[in-house]
Amino acid sequence: MAEYSPDMDFSSIGSSKDVANAELQSMLAAEQQKAQFTAQVHNFLEVCWDKCVEKPSTKLDSRTETCLNNCVDRFIDTTLSITNRFAQIVQKGTH
């Protein structure tokens, strides 16, 4: 460990803390996005399962499979539409 000297430059300590904080914030944001994605997938599964699966079995019949595909597709379309609309609103607000 280096001994203290009055000539030591401690200016990089603040900037390295700022970098570490920014990295932590970035990692937290990524984890939040993962959690939101997982929650959305669970929501898809729950809603579409309740809508499309009348009685569980070892294999999906074609009607159930089609219903599940259409249900998830509608969820994705709706989510993208809402996301795009919010992006437009935000973009208009910044100009």
Rosetta blueprint (number, residue, H / E / L):
1 M L
2 A L
3 E L
4 Y L
5 S L
6 P L
7 D L
8 M L
9 D L
10 F L
11 S H
12 S H
13 I H
14 G H
15 S H
16 S H
17 K H
18 D H
19 V H
20 A H
21 N H
22 A H
23 E H
24 L H
25 Q H
26 S H
27 M H
28 L H
29 A H
30 A H
31 E H
32 Q H
33 Q H
34 K H
35 A H
36 Q H
37 F H
38 T H
39 A H
40 Q H
41 V H
42 H H
43 N H
44 F H
45 L H
46 E H
47 V H
48 C H
49 W H
50 D H
51 K H
52 C H
53 V L
54 E L
55 K L
56 P L
57 S L
58 T L
59 K L
60 L L
61 D L
62 S H
63 R H
64 T H
65 E H
66 T H
67 C H
68 L H
69 N H
70 N H
71 C H
72 V H
73 D H
74 R H
75 F H
76 I H
77 D H
78 T H
79 T H
80 L H
81 S H
82 I H
83 T H
84 N H
85 R H
86 F H
87 A H
88 Q H
89 I H
90 V H
91 Q H
92 K H
93 G H
94 T H
95 H L
